[in-house]
Amino acid sequence: MNTPEQSLLGKASAYVDRYDASLLFPLPRLAKREEIGAGANPPFFGADLWTAFELSWLNLRGKPQVALAHFTIPCETPNLIESKSFKLYLNSFNNSRFADAGEVQARLRADLSEAVWRGSEHTGSVGVQLVGTDRFDQQQVHELDGLLLDRLDIECTHYTPAPQLLRADQDETPVTETLVSHLLKSNCLVTGQPDWGSVQIRYSGAPMDQEGLLQYLVSFRNHNEFHEQCVERIFMDVWTRCQPTKLAVYARYTRRGGLDINPYRTSHPGALPPNVRTARQ
Protein backbone atom coordinates (compact mmCIF):
# COMPACT_ATOMS: atom_id res chain seq x y z
CA MET A 1 0.00 0.00 0.00
CA ASN A 2 1.39 3.40 -1.01
CA THR A 3 1.89 6.08 1.63
CA PRO A 4 2.35 9.85 1.13
CA GLU A 5 5.93 9.62 2.41
CA GLN A 6 6.78 7.22 -0.43
CA SER A 7 5.66 9.71 -3.07
CA LEU A 8 7.91 12.22 -4.85
CA LEU A 9 6.45 15.12 -2.87
CA GLY A 10 9.26 17.29 -1.50
CA LYS A 11 11.91 15.27 -3.33
CA ALA A 12 14.05 15.97 -6.37
CA SER A 13 12.56 14.23 -9.39
CA ALA A 14 13.73 13.68 -12.94
CA TYR A 15 11.83 15.40 -15.75
CA VAL A 16 10.37 12.66 -17.92
CA ASP A 17 9.07 13.93 -21.27
CA ARG A 18 8.19 10.56 -22.83
CA TYR A 19 4.86 8.96 -22.06
CA ASP A 20 5.07 6.94 -18.83
CA ALA A 21 1.90 5.81 -17.03
CA SER A 22 3.94 4.36 -14.16
CA LEU A 23 4.53 7.91 -12.89
CA LEU A 24 1.00 8.03 -11.45
CA PHE A 25 1.06 7.46 -7.68
CA PRO A 26 -2.30 6.40 -6.20
CA LEU A 27 -2.90 6.79 -2.47
CA PRO A 28 -5.61 4.86 -0.56
CA ARG A 29 -8.45 6.99 0.80
CA LEU A 30 -9.50 4.61 3.58
CA ALA A 31 -7.05 5.48 6.38
CA LYS A 32 -7.95 9.16 6.40
CA ARG A 33 -11.65 8.33 6.16
CA GLU A 34 -11.38 6.07 9.19
CA GLU A 35 -9.65 8.92 11.03
CA ILE A 36 -12.69 11.22 10.54
CA GLY A 37 -15.30 8.52 11.20
CA ALA A 38 -16.37 8.00 7.57
CA GLY A 39 -14.92 4.48 7.21
CA ALA A 40 -15.35 2.19 4.24
CA ASN A 41 -18.95 3.29 3.64
CA PRO A 42 -18.90 7.08 3.97
CA PRO A 43 -22.18 9.01 4.17
CA PHE A 44 -21.39 11.04 1.08
CA PHE A 45 -21.20 10.93 -2.70
CA GLY A 46 -19.30 13.19 -5.07
CA ALA A 47 -16.09 13.54 -7.02
CA ASP A 48 -12.75 15.28 -7.28
CA LEU A 49 -12.85 17.74 -10.18
CA TRP A 50 -9.38 18.44 -11.56
CA THR A 51 -8.28 20.92 -14.22
CA ALA A 52 -4.94 20.64 -16.02
CA PHE A 53 -3.69 23.85 -17.60
CA GLU A 54 -0.37 22.47 -18.88
CA LEU A 55 -1.23 19.59 -21.22
CA SER A 56 0.74 19.21 -24.44
CA TRP A 57 1.80 16.47 -26.86
CA LEU A 58 3.13 16.07 -30.41
CA ASN A 59 1.07 15.10 -33.42
CA LEU A 60 2.39 12.47 -35.81
CA ARG A 61 4.39 15.12 -37.69
CA GLY A 62 6.06 16.30 -34.49
CA LYS A 63 4.07 19.53 -34.16
CA PRO A 64 3.17 20.46 -30.56
CA GLN A 65 -0.49 20.43 -29.57
CA VAL A 66 -1.96 22.05 -26.43
CA ALA A 67 -5.24 21.71 -24.56
CA LEU A 68 -6.90 22.15 -21.20
CA ALA A 69 -8.16 19.01 -19.53
CA HIS A 70 -10.97 18.44 -17.05
CA PHE A 71 -10.90 15.23 -14.99
CA THR A 72 -13.71 13.82 -12.85
CA ILE A 73 -12.56 11.21 -10.32
CA PRO A 74 -15.48 9.66 -8.38
CA CYS A 75 -15.02 9.74 -4.62
CA GLU A 76 -16.11 6.08 -4.57
CA THR A 77 -12.71 5.11 -5.97
CA PRO A 78 -10.46 3.47 -3.36
CA ASN A 79 -7.55 5.74 -4.31
CA LEU A 80 -6.84 9.38 -4.97
CA ILE A 81 -3.97 10.53 -7.18
CA GLU A 82 -1.06 12.35 -5.54
CA SER A 83 -0.87 15.66 -7.38
CA LYS A 84 2.89 15.86 -8.08
CA SER A 85 2.78 12.42 -9.67
CA PHE A 86 -0.17 13.61 -11.77
CA LYS A 87 1.87 16.57 -13.01
CA LEU A 88 4.89 14.39 -13.81
CA TYR A 89 2.62 11.98 -15.66
CA LEU A 90 1.10 14.79 -17.74
CA ASN A 91 4.60 16.11 -18.51
CA SER A 92 5.49 12.72 -19.93
CA PHE A 93 3.16 13.47 -22.85
CA ASN A 94 5.22 16.51 -23.92
CA ASN A 95 7.51 14.78 -26.42
CA SER A 96 5.29 11.80 -27.20
CA ARG A 97 3.44 11.48 -30.50
CA PHE A 98 -0.27 10.75 -30.74
CA ALA A 99 -2.55 10.54 -33.74
CA ASP A 100 -5.04 13.07 -32.40
CA ALA A 101 -6.67 14.49 -29.26
CA GLY A 102 -9.01 11.52 -29.12
CA GLU A 103 -6.07 9.15 -28.63
CA VAL A 104 -4.69 11.36 -25.85
CA GLN A 105 -8.07 11.47 -24.15
CA ALA A 106 -8.44 7.69 -24.31
CA ARG A 107 -4.94 7.18 -22.90
CA LEU A 108 -5.60 9.57 -20.02
CA ARG A 109 -8.90 7.90 -19.20
CA ALA A 110 -7.43 4.39 -19.24
CA ASP A 111 -4.37 5.23 -17.12
CA LEU A 112 -6.21 7.28 -14.51
CA SER A 113 -9.04 4.77 -14.23
CA GLU A 114 -6.57 1.96 -13.60
CA ALA A 115 -4.71 3.97 -10.95
CA VAL A 116 -7.72 5.14 -8.91
CA TRP A 117 -9.35 1.69 -8.92
CA ARG A 118 -6.10 -0.23 -8.34
CA GLY A 119 -6.43 -2.94 -5.69
CA SER A 120 -10.23 -3.01 -5.83
CA GLU A 121 -12.58 -5.75 -6.99
CA HIS A 122 -14.61 -3.03 -8.67
CA THR A 123 -13.64 -0.95 -11.67
CA GLY A 124 -14.99 2.18 -13.25
CA SER A 125 -14.06 5.04 -15.51
CA VAL A 126 -12.67 8.49 -14.87
CA GLY A 127 -14.23 11.38 -16.76
CA VAL A 128 -11.83 13.15 -19.14
CA GLN A 129 -12.69 16.17 -21.26
CA LEU A 130 -10.15 17.98 -23.44
CA VAL A 131 -10.68 21.64 -24.37
CA GLY A 132 -8.84 22.64 -27.53
CA THR A 133 -7.48 26.09 -28.31
CA ASP A 134 -10.52 26.82 -30.47
CA ARG A 135 -12.62 26.83 -27.29
CA PHE A 136 -10.26 28.68 -24.97
CA ASP A 137 -12.26 31.93 -25.25
CA GLN A 138 -15.37 30.10 -24.04
CA GLN A 139 -13.81 29.32 -20.65
CA GLN A 140 -15.58 31.17 -17.85
CA VAL A 141 -14.57 32.65 -14.52
CA HIS A 142 -17.27 32.57 -11.84
CA GLU A 143 -17.22 32.80 -8.07
CA LEU A 144 -19.06 30.32 -5.89
CA ASP A 145 -22.67 31.35 -5.29
CA GLY A 146 -23.92 31.90 -1.75
CA LEU A 147 -24.01 34.21 1.24
CA LEU A 148 -20.48 35.36 2.03
CA LEU A 149 -19.39 34.40 5.54
CA ASP A 150 -16.30 36.59 5.25
CA ARG A 151 -18.48 39.67 5.87
CA LEU A 152 -18.57 38.74 9.57
CA ASP A 153 -16.23 40.58 11.94
CA ILE A 154 -15.04 37.65 14.02
CA GLU A 155 -12.17 36.91 16.34
CA CYS A 156 -10.06 33.90 15.28
CA THR A 157 -7.92 31.98 17.77
CA HIS A 158 -7.91 28.42 16.39
CA TYR A 159 -5.62 27.45 13.51
CA THR A 160 -5.98 23.68 13.60
CA PRO A 161 -9.37 22.05 12.97
CA ALA A 162 -11.74 22.88 15.82
CA PRO A 163 -15.08 21.13 15.19
CA GLN A 164 -16.31 22.25 18.62
CA LEU A 165 -16.88 25.68 17.03
CA LEU A 166 -19.72 24.26 14.91
CA ARG A 167 -23.22 24.83 16.27
CA ALA A 168 -26.79 24.61 14.96
CA ASP A 169 -29.94 25.65 16.80
CA GLN A 170 -32.14 22.58 16.69
CA ASP A 171 -35.05 24.55 18.23
CA GLU A 172 -35.26 26.95 15.30
CA THR A 173 -37.29 26.47 12.10
CA PRO A 174 -35.24 24.49 9.52
CA VAL A 175 -33.68 26.49 6.70
CA THR A 176 -31.99 25.87 3.37
CA GLU A 177 -28.87 27.96 2.94
CA THR A 178 -25.78 28.29 0.77
CA LEU A 179 -22.77 29.77 2.57
CA VAL A 180 -19.40 30.68 1.04
CA SER A 181 -15.96 31.62 2.34
CA HIS A 182 -12.70 32.49 0.58
CA LEU A 183 -10.68 32.12 3.79
CA LEU A 184 -9.96 28.40 3.55
CA LYS A 185 -6.26 27.61 3.78
CA SER A 186 -4.55 24.34 4.63
CA ASN A 187 -1.12 22.87 3.95
CA CYS A 188 0.17 19.92 1.95
CA LEU A 189 0.24 16.78 4.07
CA VAL A 190 3.90 16.06 3.19
CA THR A 191 5.63 19.31 2.24
CA GLY A 192 3.70 21.76 4.40
CA GLN A 193 3.34 24.12 1.43
CA PRO A 194 0.18 26.30 1.59
CA ASP A 195 -3.01 25.38 -0.24
CA TRP A 196 -5.48 28.23 -0.80
CA GLY A 197 -9.15 27.69 -1.47
CA SER A 198 -12.74 28.86 -1.45
CA VAL A 199 -15.48 26.69 0.00
CA GLN A 200 -19.24 26.50 -0.50
CA ILE A 201 -21.53 24.79 2.01
CA ARG A 202 -25.13 24.02 1.04
CA TYR A 203 -27.39 22.53 3.68
CA SER A 204 -30.95 22.01 4.82
CA GLY A 205 -31.73 21.71 8.50
CA ALA A 206 -31.40 23.61 11.75
CA PRO A 207 -29.76 27.01 11.09
CA MET A 208 -26.02 26.91 11.65
CA ASP A 209 -24.22 29.56 13.64
CA GLN A 210 -22.44 31.44 10.88
CA GLU A 211 -19.75 32.97 13.06
CA GLY A 212 -18.83 29.57 14.46
CA LEU A 213 -18.79 28.08 10.95
CA LEU A 214 -16.43 30.77 9.68
CA GLN A 215 -14.15 30.36 12.70
CA TYR A 216 -14.14 26.61 12.04
CA LEU A 217 -13.15 27.07 8.39
CA VAL A 218 -10.35 29.45 9.43
CA SER A 219 -9.14 26.80 11.89
CA PHE A 220 -7.76 24.74 8.97
CA ARG A 221 -5.09 27.39 8.41
CA ASN A 222 -2.16 25.40 9.87
CA HIS A 223 -3.59 21.93 9.17
CA ASN A 224 -1.62 19.49 6.99
CA GLU A 225 -3.86 17.39 4.77
CA PHE A 226 -4.58 16.87 1.08
CA HIS A 227 -7.42 18.86 -0.52
CA GLU A 228 -9.74 15.86 -0.78
CA GLN A 229 -9.18 14.93 2.84
CA CYS A 230 -9.86 18.46 4.09
CA VAL A 231 -13.20 18.60 2.30
CA GLU A 232 -14.22 15.21 3.67
CA ARG A 233 -13.20 16.33 7.17
CA ILE A 234 -15.33 19.49 6.81
CA PHE A 235 -18.27 17.41 5.58
CA MET A 236 -18.05 14.92 8.44
CA ASP A 237 -17.62 17.60 11.12
CA VAL A 238 -20.64 19.58 9.90
CA TRP A 239 -22.65 16.39 9.36
CA THR A 240 -22.07 15.08 12.88
CA ARG A 241 -22.04 18.37 14.82
CA CYS A 242 -24.90 20.24 13.10
CA GLN A 243 -26.93 17.23 11.90
CA PRO A 244 -28.42 18.75 8.72
CA THR A 245 -30.89 16.70 6.70
CA LYS A 246 -28.95 17.53 3.52
CA LEU A 247 -25.37 18.72 3.08
CA ALA A 248 -22.97 19.48 0.24
CA VAL A 249 -19.41 20.79 0.60
CA TYR A 250 -17.54 22.06 -2.47
CA ALA A 251 -14.04 23.56 -2.39
CA ARG A 252 -12.09 25.11 -5.22
CA TYR A 253 -8.35 25.31 -4.56
CA THR A 254 -5.88 27.49 -6.42
CA ARG A 255 -3.71 25.66 -8.89
CA ARG A 256 -0.21 24.38 -8.21
CA GLY A 257 2.05 23.02 -10.92
CA GLY A 258 -0.60 23.67 -13.55
CA LEU A 259 -3.27 21.64 -11.70
CA ASP A 260 -6.19 22.59 -9.53
CA ILE A 261 -8.20 20.14 -7.41
CA ASN A 262 -11.83 20.84 -6.54
CA PRO A 263 -13.43 18.20 -4.28
CA TYR A 264 -17.22 17.95 -3.97
CA ARG A 265 -19.01 15.86 -1.33
CA THR A 266 -22.77 15.61 -0.89
CA SER A 267 -25.13 13.59 1.30
CA HIS A 268 -27.54 13.03 -1.59
CA PRO A 269 -26.60 11.87 -5.11
CA GLY A 270 -27.18 14.30 -7.92
CA ALA A 271 -25.51 16.30 -10.65
CA LEU A 272 -21.96 17.49 -10.01
CA PRO A 273 -21.32 21.24 -9.95
CA PRO A 274 -19.85 22.71 -13.13
CA ASN A 275 -16.05 22.73 -13.17
CA VAL A 276 -15.77 26.50 -13.67
CA ARG A 277 -12.72 28.24 -12.25
CA THR A 278 -12.78 31.15 -9.85
CA ALA A 279 -10.75 34.37 -10.17
CA ARG A 280 -7.93 33.02 -7.97
CA GLN A 281 -7.57 29.88 -10.07
N, C-alpha and C positions, 0 to 999 in steps of 0.2 A: 504494500500500500504506500503510495506516494505521500510525503509530508511537505509542508511549505519550506522547511529548512533544506530539503533536497533539491529544490528548484534553483534556477539561475538568478533569482532575485538577489540583488546586492553583490553579485559576483561578476567578474570579468567574463565576457562571453565572445566567442568568435562570430564574426559577421558571415553568415551563410547566405549566398545569393543564388543558390540552385535549389530547386524544389526539394523539400525534405519534411515529410509529414511527421517524422519521429521527433521533431522539435516541440510538438505540442505536449504540454505537461498537465494532465488532469489531476485534480485533487478531490478526494471524497468529501461530500457534503455532511455525512452523517455525524461525525464527531462534534462539530460545532452545533448541529441541530440538537444533539443530545444535551449539550451544555446549556441551551436556552429552553429546554423542555419541549422541543418539537418532536424529537425522536424520528423513527423510521416512517411514521405516518403523520406528517405535519398537518395542521389545520388550515393550510393555505394552498392556493393554486398560483399560477403565474409563470413568469419567464424573466430571463436576463436579456435585455435588449442592448446589443453592442453596435457601435458604428466604427468602421475603419476608414480613416481619411487618407491613408498612405498605402493604397493597393496599386501595384503596377506589375506588368509582365510584358513579354515580347510576343509579337505575332510571329507567324511562320517565316516572315521575311526579316525578322530581327528588329522590327520597329516597336518602340515602347508604346504600351497602352496603359491608360490610367482609369480608375473608377473609384467611386465610393462603394462601401459595402455595408449592408445592414444584416445583422445576425440575430436570430431569435432562438435562444437556448432554453427549453422548458425547465422549470424548476423541479420537475419530477425526475430529471436525470440524476443518477447517483453521483456524478462528478461535475465540478465546475472546471473552467480552464484558467490556469494561472496566466495573468495578463502579459508578463514579459515573454513567456513562451509563445503566446499568441502572436505578439509582434514579431519575434524571430521567425516564426513559421510564415507569416505573411511576407516578410523580407525575402524568404527563400524563393518566392515567385519572381523576384526582380529580373533575373537573367535567365529565366526558363521560358521556353517557347510553348505556346498553346495555339490551337487552331482558331479559337474565338472566345468571346466572353462566356458563352454557354459552357465550354469545356472547363474554364476556370471556376465557374459557379458550381458545376457538378463535382469538381475535385474538392472544393471547399466544403461542400455539403457532406460528402462521403467521409472526409478526414475528421471533421468536427463531430459528426454523428458517432463515429467509432470511438473517439476519445471520451465524449461525455457519457456514453453508455458502457464504457469498458468495465468488465467485471460483473455485469448484470445479466440476469437471465432474459431481461426484456431489451428490446431495441426500439429505436425510433429515429426520427429525422430532425435535423436542425434546419430552421428556416434561413435561407440565404437569398438576399436580393442585391444585385449589382446596379449601380446608378452610373450610367455613362456620362461623358462630358456634355453630350447634347441635352442632358436634363439637369445639369448643375444649377442653372438659373431658376429652376423650379423648387429648389430646396428652401425650406422655410425656417424662420427663427420665431419661436413662440414660448412665452413663459408659462409655467404651470398655472392653471386656473385655480382660484380659491381665495379665501379671506387670508390676508397676510398677517401672520403671527408677529412678524418682526416690528410691527407698529407699536407693540407693547413695551413700556418702559419698565423693564424688570431688572432685578439684581441677580447676578449669576455667580455662584460659588462652587458649583460642581463641574468638574471637567473629565470625569470618568462616568460611565453610564449609571444613572441614579433613578431607577424605575419607581422608587418611593415618591418621586415628585409627581407622578401621574395620579390624577383624581377625576372621578366623574360623580355627579350628583344623581344617585339612583332615585331620589324622591321627586325629581323634576320631570316634566313632560319630555318624552323622547324627541330627539331632533335628528335631522340629516344635514350634515355639514361637510364642507371641503375646506381644509386648512392648509396653508403653505408657509414654508420658511426657507430662506436662502442661507441660513446660518449653520447648516450641517457641515461639520468638518470631522474627519477621523484620520487615522494614519494607517499606512500599509502594515500588515501583520508582521512582515519580515524586516523591511528596511526602515520603517518608522517615518517614511516620507509622507507629507500631507496629502490628503484626498479631500477635495472641496466639492460640495454638492448642494442641491436644492431638493426639498422633499415635500411631497403632497400626501396628506392623510384625508381620506374620505371615510366617513363612518355614519352609521345610524345607531341610535341608542341614547342612553342618558348623556346629557351635555357634559363634555369634558372641560375641565378647568384649563383655559387657554394659556394662562401664565405658567402653570405647572408643566404643560406640554412643551412650551417653548424652552423653559429651563431644562427639561429633560433632553430635548434635541441638542441644546448647547452642550450638555454634559458628555457628549461623544467626542469632544474636542481633542482630548489626549488619549483616546482609545485606539488600540491597534487591532484592526480586523479588516478583512477584505470587504469590498462594497456589498457583495451579496449577503454576507454574514451580518453586516450592520443593519441592513433593511429587514432581514428576518428577525433580528433581535428587537428592533423597534416594533415590528408587527406583534411578536409574542408578548412583549411588555405591555403594549396597549391592550391587546386581546385579553390578557389575564388580569390586569389591574383595573381597566375601565369597563370590561365586559360588554362591548357593543354587540348588537345583533348582526351587523355587517361592518366589514373593515377592509380597506385597501390602502397599501402603502407603496408609494412610487417615488424613487429617488433618481435624479439625473446628476451624475458626477462629471466634473470637467475632465477633458481628455488628458491622457498621458501617453507619450510615445505613439501618437497618432490614433489612439483608441479611447473611446469612452464606453463606460458600462452603466447601464440604467436598469436596476432591478425593480420588478413589480411583483407584489404579493397581495393576494386578495382572498377573503374567506369564501367567496362565492365565484364559481366559474363564469366566465364571460369573455367578451372581446378584450384584447390587449389594448393599452393606450397607444396612440400613434407615436412612432419613434421620430419625434421632431425635436431638434436641438434647441437649447436655450441660448441666451446671449453669451453666457460665460463658456459655452462649449464650442 
